[in-house]
Amino acid sequence: MGLGGCIILIAVGAILTFATDWDMQGVNLDLVGVILMIVGLIGVSTFSSIARRRRVVVPPTTPVVEDPAAPHHRRDGYSDGYGL
């Protein structure tokens, strides 16, 4: 379940808890709403911890320094014998 699903659970739970006055025999809709909100909050915290762990920090690259004593090779596609 992604972040959107968790937010939907929280919203549906809040609607059931605070915005409805339905009475169903054998079902406490306020409790169901609170449970949905708690599950949504657990999902958001789990999703954020996993997303934080996936973040990769790329180390800075080392600059390439060419050796002036080494022979210079052209890499333009023509100097390797396959071009003109």
LINGI-V814168 format. One line per field, one symbol per residue. ss: DSSP state (H for helix, E for strand, C for the rest). A space follows every 50 residues. Layout:
# LINGI-V814168
ss->???
This chain:
# LINGI-V814168
ss->CCHHHHHHHHHHHHHHHHHCCCCECCECHHHHHHHHHHHHHHHHHHHHHH HHHHCCCCCCCCCCCCCCCCCCCCCCCCCCCCCC
